[in-house]
Amino acid sequence: MQNYEERKCMQLKKIYLDNAATTQVDERVLEEMQRVFLENYGNASSLHSFGQNALEEMEKSREKIARILGAKPKEIYFTSGGTESNNAAIKGIMNLNEKNKLIVSSIEHPSIIKTAEYLKEKGKKVFFAQVNEKGIIKIDELEKQIDSNTSLISVMHSNNEIGSIQPIKEIAEMCETKKVLFHSDIVQSTAKIKIDLNKLNLNLASVSGHKFYGPKGVGLLFVKEGTKIEPLIHGGGQEKKIRSGTENIPGIVGLAKALELTEENREQEMNRQEKLRDKLIKGLNEIKKSKLNGHETKRLANNVNFSFFGVEGEALITLLDFEGIQASTGSACSSKNLKISHVLEAIGLDHIWAHGSLRLSLGKNNTEKEIDYTLEKIPLVVEKLRKMSSVKI
């Protein structure tokens, strides 16, 4: 147990456990970006020296990113983040290809789910592949849905809510055999799991910088050499006409620096976070009528997603915030309706359990003392809410 002074200090400090939503920019990343903002601020399309210096910054960053991710520099296209990359990949393939069928998993990020629904309204055939109760895609059922009209399959590498890691390499091999293009949203996995795009054999992949201590508003789309896509944004022809618009050079440099820094001690840091994750899981499992969501072992090292029977998620988040703990939930409440996450629905979680969901996502700044404090507070908050609940426990 913590002594009084430690507890008092902890109460004054905000404990940030929502790193799956976004991360704090690394100071070294900020320094590198500030240098570019102030020194090499030219437009990379300009022919003068300021423009060429900016272009050099961008191309060095592209080379660095490609080396770390196991890709060729010419396969890396810079975007504004994961949502744009996902839209560009799916629309870029489906709008260009004569084959009319798109298959996505039922637990994809909203930027893919909503894009698939949009394409369905436009006349494309869309199938949502199901997952099991652990959030792992049912490969046999996925394979049965592939036919001669299938153009693209999109399955995320790891889920942003429940942390389950998909058998991407196995799916990629199946896609290659069936001659179907394969896209993966690797936003949550990047910088947590070793990514080698060449070995994964993907055609397209999406990355977002703010998930690994880089800046918001910058990401990339990997497009394997030989894969043709239609541009989502038209204009001046930047990024080899795939993504027009003046390049965000400071953001691109920050993205590359953040990826470089996280890769330097990725394995050691993920082992550390995994121990904290397991401590959280063990402690939360001791709460009466609690349930871990997602796969027990095939999950991200920083992800913990629990449900508490008879508790409302948003109330849980609010009371934890009062205690200095920042987290998130899979339910969204409004005065008119009460919805649960499509991910929790897809794994077959009963609504009364799903409404009481809590996601805790670790980062490099979290400490064991913070986890101890969190494990002290959550049971108290859950008990308080259950006393107020109309649901019989």
C-alpha positions as CSV (number, residue, x, y, z in Angstrom):
1,M,0.0,0.0,0.0
2,Q,1.1,3.5,-0.7
3,N,1.9,5.9,2.2
4,Y,0.0,9.2,2.7
5,E,2.5,11.4,0.8
6,E,2.6,9.1,-2.2
7,R,-1.2,8.9,-2.3
8,K,-1.5,12.7,-2.0
9,C,1.0,13.3,-4.8
10,M,-0.8,10.8,-7.0
11,Q,-4.1,12.5,-6.5
12,L,-2.6,15.8,-7.8
13,K,-1.2,14.1,-10.9
14,K,-3.3,13.1,-13.8
15,I,-2.7,9.4,-14.7
16,Y,-3.1,9.1,-18.5
17,L,-4.3,5.6,-19.5
18,D,-5.8,6.5,-22.9
19,N,-2.7,6.1,-25.1
20,A,-4.7,4.1,-27.7
21,A,-6.6,7.3,-28.4
22,T,-3.5,9.5,-28.7
23,T,-0.1,9.9,-27.1
24,Q,1.9,12.8,-25.8
25,V,4.4,14.1,-28.3
26,D,8.0,13.2,-27.4
27,E,10.1,16.3,-26.6
28,R,12.8,15.1,-29.0
29,V,10.2,14.9,-31.7
30,L,9.0,18.4,-30.9
31,E,12.5,19.7,-31.1
32,E,13.1,18.2,-34.5
33,M,9.8,19.6,-35.8
34,Q,10.6,23.1,-34.4
35,R,13.9,23.1,-36.2
36,V,12.2,22.4,-39.5
37,F,9.4,24.9,-38.8
38,L,12.0,27.6,-38.3
39,E,14.8,26.6,-40.7
40,N,13.6,24.5,-43.5
41,Y,10.1,25.9,-43.9
42,G,10.1,26.1,-47.7
43,N,7.5,24.5,-50.0
44,A,9.0,21.1,-51.2
45,S,7.7,21.8,-54.7
46,S,9.7,25.1,-55.0
47,L,12.9,25.1,-57.1
48,H,14.9,27.4,-54.9
49,S,17.2,26.3,-52.1
50,F,14.6,26.7,-49.3
51,G,12.2,24.4,-51.2
52,Q,14.9,21.9,-52.0
53,N,16.0,21.8,-48.4
54,A,12.4,21.0,-47.4
55,L,12.3,18.3,-50.1
56,E,15.5,16.8,-48.7
57,E,14.0,16.7,-45.2
58,M,11.0,14.9,-46.5
59,E,12.9,12.3,-48.6
60,K,15.3,11.5,-45.8
61,S,12.3,10.9,-43.5
62,R,10.7,8.7,-46.2
63,E,13.8,6.6,-46.4
64,K,14.0,6.3,-42.6
65,I,10.4,5.2,-42.3
66,A,10.7,2.7,-45.2
67,R,13.8,1.2,-43.6
68,I,12.1,0.8,-40.2
69,L,8.9,-0.7,-41.7
70,G,10.5,-3.0,-44.2
71,A,9.4,-1.1,-47.3
72,K,10.8,0.8,-50.3
73,P,10.8,4.6,-50.0
74,K,8.7,4.8,-53.2
75,E,6.0,2.7,-51.5
76,I,5.5,5.3,-48.7
77,Y,2.9,8.1,-49.3
78,F,2.4,10.7,-46.7
79,T,-1.2,11.6,-45.6
80,S,-2.9,13.4,-42.7
81,G,-3.3,10.3,-40.7
82,G,-5.0,6.9,-40.3
83,T,-8.5,8.0,-41.4
84,E,-7.3,9.5,-44.7
85,S,-5.0,6.5,-45.3
86,N,-7.9,4.1,-44.8
87,N,-10.2,6.0,-47.1
88,A,-7.5,6.4,-49.7
89,A,-6.7,2.7,-49.7
90,I,-10.2,1.4,-49.9
91,K,-11.8,4.0,-52.2
92,G,-8.6,4.1,-54.2
93,I,-8.8,0.3,-55.0
94,M,-12.6,0.0,-55.2
95,N,-13.1,3.0,-57.5
96,L,-10.4,1.8,-59.9
97,N,-11.0,-2.0,-60.0
98,E,-13.7,-3.6,-62.1
99,K,-14.2,-6.2,-59.4
100,N,-17.1,-5.0,-57.3
101,K,-16.8,-6.8,-53.9
102,L,-15.2,-5.5,-50.7
103,I,-14.6,-7.6,-47.6
104,V,-13.8,-5.9,-44.3
105,S,-13.8,-7.3,-40.7
106,S,-16.7,-6.4,-38.5
107,I,-14.4,-4.8,-35.9
108,E,-12.6,-2.3,-38.1
109,H,-12.0,1.3,-37.1
110,P,-15.0,3.6,-38.0
111,S,-13.0,5.1,-40.9
112,I,-13.1,1.7,-42.6
113,I,-16.6,0.7,-41.5
114,K,-18.1,4.0,-42.6
115,T,-16.2,3.9,-45.9
116,A,-17.5,0.4,-46.6
117,E,-21.0,1.5,-45.9
118,Y,-20.6,4.5,-48.2
119,L,-19.3,2.3,-51.0
120,K,-22.3,-0.1,-50.4
121,E,-24.6,2.8,-50.9
122,K,-22.8,3.5,-54.2
123,G,-23.5,0.0,-55.5
124,K,-20.5,-1.9,-54.3
125,K,-21.0,-5.4,-52.8
126,V,-19.7,-5.3,-49.2
127,F,-19.4,-8.2,-46.8
128,F,-18.5,-7.8,-43.1
129,A,-16.4,-10.7,-42.0
130,Q,-17.2,-12.0,-38.5
131,V,-14.9,-12.5,-35.5
132,N,-15.1,-15.0,-32.6
133,E,-15.8,-14.1,-29.0
134,K,-12.1,-13.2,-28.5
135,G,-12.1,-10.7,-31.4
136,I,-10.1,-12.9,-33.8
137,I,-11.4,-13.1,-37.4
138,K,-12.9,-16.4,-38.5
139,I,-10.6,-17.2,-41.4
140,D,-12.6,-20.2,-42.7
141,E,-15.7,-18.0,-43.0
142,L,-13.6,-15.2,-44.6
143,E,-12.2,-17.5,-47.2
144,K,-15.7,-18.8,-48.1
145,Q,-16.7,-15.2,-49.0
146,I,-13.9,-14.7,-51.5
147,D,-15.1,-15.1,-55.1
148,S,-14.1,-14.0,-58.5
149,N,-15.7,-10.6,-58.0
150,T,-13.7,-9.8,-54.8
151,S,-11.3,-6.9,-55.3
152,L,-10.1,-6.0,-51.8
153,I,-10.0,-7.4,-48.2
154,S,-9.3,-5.1,-45.3
155,V,-8.5,-6.5,-41.8
156,M,-6.8,-4.5,-39.1
157,H,-3.5,-5.8,-37.6
158,S,-4.7,-5.2,-34.1
159,N,-7.9,-3.8,-32.7
160,N,-8.0,-0.3,-31.2
161,E,-10.6,-1.2,-28.5
162,I,-10.0,-4.7,-27.3
163,G,-6.4,-5.1,-28.5
164,S,-6.8,-8.5,-30.2
165,I,-4.1,-9.2,-32.8
166,Q,-5.2,-10.8,-36.1
167,P,-3.4,-13.6,-38.0
168,I,-2.4,-11.1,-40.7
169,K,0.3,-13.1,-42.4
170,E,-2.1,-16.1,-42.8
171,I,-4.8,-13.8,-44.3
172,A,-2.2,-12.3,-46.6
173,E,-1.1,-15.7,-47.9
174,M,-4.7,-16.6,-48.6
175,C,-5.3,-13.3,-50.4
176,E,-2.2,-13.9,-52.6
177,T,-3.4,-17.4,-53.5
178,K,-6.9,-16.1,-54.3
179,K,-5.4,-13.1,-56.2
180,V,-7.2,-10.6,-54.0
181,L,-5.6,-7.3,-52.8
182,F,-5.1,-7.0,-49.1
183,H,-5.1,-3.8,-46.9
184,S,-4.4,-3.7,-43.2
185,D,-4.9,-0.8,-40.8
186,I,-1.7,-1.1,-38.7
187,V,-2.2,2.1,-36.8
188,Q,-2.4,0.5,-33.3
189,S,0.4,-2.1,-34.0
190,T,3.0,0.2,-35.4
191,A,5.8,0.9,-32.9
192,K,4.4,-1.8,-30.5
193,I,4.9,-4.9,-32.7
194,K,7.8,-5.4,-35.1
195,I,6.4,-4.5,-38.5
196,D,8.0,-5.8,-41.7
197,L,5.7,-4.9,-44.5
198,N,7.7,-7.0,-47.0
199,K,7.4,-10.1,-44.9
200,L,3.7,-9.4,-44.1
201,N,3.0,-9.4,-47.9
202,L,0.4,-6.6,-47.7
203,N,-0.6,-4.5,-50.7
204,L,-1.6,-1.5,-48.6
205,A,-1.2,-0.4,-45.0
206,S,-2.2,2.6,-42.9
207,V,-0.2,4.3,-40.2
208,S,-0.8,7.4,-38.0
209,G,1.9,9.3,-36.2
210,H,0.1,10.4,-33.0
211,K,-0.3,6.8,-31.8
212,F,3.5,6.5,-31.1
213,Y,4.5,9.9,-29.6
214,G,4.5,11.7,-32.9
215,P,2.4,14.7,-34.0
216,K,-1.3,14.6,-34.9
217,G,-2.4,15.3,-38.4
218,V,0.3,13.2,-40.2
219,G,0.4,9.6,-41.2
220,L,1.2,7.4,-44.2
221,L,-0.2,4.9,-46.7
222,F,2.0,2.1,-47.8
223,V,1.2,1.0,-51.3
224,K,3.2,-2.0,-52.5
225,E,5.1,-1.5,-55.7
226,G,2.8,-2.5,-58.6
227,T,-0.4,-1.9,-56.8
228,K,-2.5,0.7,-58.6
229,I,-4.9,3.0,-56.7
230,E,-7.0,6.0,-57.8
231,P,-6.1,9.3,-55.9
232,L,-8.5,10.4,-53.2
233,I,-7.3,14.0,-53.4
234,H,-6.6,15.8,-56.7
235,G,-4.6,19.0,-57.1
236,G,-0.9,19.8,-57.6
237,G,0.2,16.2,-58.1
238,Q,2.3,15.8,-54.9
239,E,3.3,12.3,-53.7
240,K,3.5,11.1,-57.2
241,K,-0.1,12.2,-57.9
242,I,-1.5,9.9,-55.3
243,R,-2.0,12.6,-52.6
244,S,-2.0,16.2,-53.8
245,G,-1.5,19.1,-51.4
246,T,1.5,21.0,-50.0
247,E,3.4,18.5,-47.9
248,N,3.5,18.9,-44.1
249,I,7.3,18.7,-43.8
250,P,7.6,19.4,-40.0
251,G,4.9,16.7,-39.4
252,I,6.6,14.2,-41.7
253,V,9.9,14.8,-40.0
254,G,8.2,14.4,-36.6
255,L,6.6,11.2,-37.8
256,A,9.9,9.7,-38.8
257,K,11.7,10.8,-35.7
258,A,8.9,9.4,-33.5
259,L,9.1,6.0,-35.3
260,E,12.8,6.0,-35.0
261,L,12.8,6.7,-31.2
262,T,10.1,4.1,-30.4
263,E,11.9,1.5,-32.5
264,E,15.2,2.0,-30.6
265,N,13.8,0.3,-27.4
266,R,10.5,-1.1,-28.6
267,E,11.1,-4.6,-27.4
268,Q,12.2,-3.6,-23.9
269,E,9.5,-1.0,-23.5
270,M,6.7,-3.4,-24.7
271,N,7.9,-6.0,-22.2
272,R,7.7,-3.4,-19.5
273,Q,4.2,-2.4,-20.5
274,E,3.1,-6.0,-20.9
275,K,4.0,-6.6,-17.2
276,L,1.9,-3.6,-16.2
277,R,-0.9,-4.8,-18.5
278,D,-0.9,-8.2,-16.8
279,K,-0.9,-6.6,-13.4
280,L,-4.0,-4.6,-14.3
281,I,-5.7,-7.7,-15.7
282,K,-5.0,-9.7,-12.6
283,G,-6.2,-6.9,-10.3
284,L,-9.4,-6.2,-12.3
285,N,-10.2,-9.9,-12.5
286,E,-10.6,-9.8,-8.7
287,I,-13.6,-7.5,-9.0
288,K,-16.9,-9.3,-8.7
289,K,-18.7,-9.8,-12.0
290,S,-15.9,-8.4,-14.2
291,K,-14.8,-9.7,-17.6
292,L,-11.8,-9.2,-19.8
293,N,-12.7,-8.4,-23.4
294,G,-10.4,-9.6,-26.2
295,H,-7.9,-12.4,-26.5
296,E,-6.0,-13.2,-23.3
297,T,-2.6,-13.5,-24.9
298,K,-2.9,-12.5,-28.5
299,R,-3.4,-8.8,-27.6
300,L,-1.4,-5.6,-27.6
301,A,1.1,-5.2,-24.8
302,N,-0.5,-1.9,-23.7
303,N,-4.2,-2.8,-24.0
304,V,-6.7,-3.7,-21.2
305,N,-10.4,-3.8,-21.9
306,F,-12.8,-4.9,-19.1
307,S,-16.5,-4.9,-18.6
308,F,-18.2,-4.6,-15.3
309,F,-21.7,-5.9,-14.9
310,G,-24.3,-3.4,-13.8
311,V,-22.1,-0.3,-14.5
312,E,-22.6,2.4,-17.1
313,G,-19.4,3.1,-19.0
314,E,-19.6,6.9,-19.2
315,A,-20.3,7.3,-15.5
316,L,-17.3,5.0,-14.8
317,I,-15.1,7.3,-17.0
318,T,-16.4,10.4,-15.3
319,L,-15.8,9.2,-11.8
320,L,-12.3,7.9,-12.6
321,D,-11.6,11.3,-14.1
322,F,-12.5,12.9,-10.8
323,E,-9.9,10.5,-9.3
324,G,-7.3,11.7,-11.8
325,I,-7.4,8.6,-14.0
326,Q,-8.0,9.2,-17.7
327,A,-9.5,6.3,-19.6
328,S,-12.1,5.5,-22.2
329,T,-15.2,3.3,-22.7
330,G,-16.9,1.4,-25.5
331,S,-20.3,2.8,-24.9
332,A,-21.7,6.1,-26.0
333,C,-24.6,7.6,-24.1
334,S,-26.9,10.4,-25.1
335,S,-30.3,11.7,-23.9
336,K,-32.0,9.9,-26.8
337,N,-30.3,6.6,-27.0
338,L,-27.7,4.3,-25.5
339,K,-25.3,2.7,-28.0
340,I,-22.5,0.3,-27.5
341,S,-19.3,-0.2,-29.5
342,H,-19.7,-2.2,-32.7
343,V,-16.6,-4.1,-31.6
344,L,-18.2,-5.3,-28.4
345,E,-21.3,-6.2,-30.3
346,A,-19.2,-8.1,-32.9
347,I,-17.7,-10.3,-30.2
348,G,-21.2,-11.1,-28.9
349,L,-21.0,-9.3,-25.6
350,D,-24.4,-8.9,-24.0
351,H,-25.5,-5.3,-23.8
352,I,-25.6,-5.1,-20.0
353,W,-21.9,-6.1,-20.0
354,A,-21.0,-4.0,-23.0
355,H,-22.4,-0.8,-21.4
356,G,-20.0,-1.2,-18.5
357,S,-16.8,-1.4,-20.6
358,L,-13.5,0.3,-19.7
359,R,-10.4,0.6,-21.9
360,L,-7.1,1.3,-20.2
361,S,-4.2,1.8,-22.7
362,L,-0.7,2.1,-21.4
363,G,2.2,4.3,-22.7
364,K,5.9,4.8,-22.0
365,N,5.2,7.3,-19.2
366,N,3.1,5.1,-17.1
367,T,4.6,3.7,-13.9
368,E,3.9,0.8,-11.6
369,K,2.8,3.3,-8.9
370,E,0.2,4.6,-11.2
371,I,-1.1,1.1,-11.8
372,D,-1.3,0.5,-8.1
373,Y,-3.3,3.7,-7.6
374,T,-5.6,2.8,-10.5
375,L,-6.2,-0.7,-9.1
376,E,-7.0,0.9,-5.8
377,K,-9.6,3.3,-7.3
378,I,-11.4,1.3,-9.9
379,P,-13.0,-1.2,-7.4
380,L,-14.2,1.6,-5.3
381,V,-15.7,3.5,-8.3
382,V,-17.4,0.3,-9.6
383,E,-18.8,-0.5,-6.1
384,K,-20.2,3.1,-5.9
385,L,-21.9,2.9,-9.3
386,R,-23.4,-0.5,-8.6
387,K,-25.0,0.8,-5.4
388,M,-26.6,3.5,-7.6
389,S,-27.6,1.1,-10.4
390,S,-31.1,-0.4,-10.9
391,V,-29.5,-3.6,-12.2
392,K,-29.4,-6.4,-9.7
393,I,-25.9,-7.6,-9.2
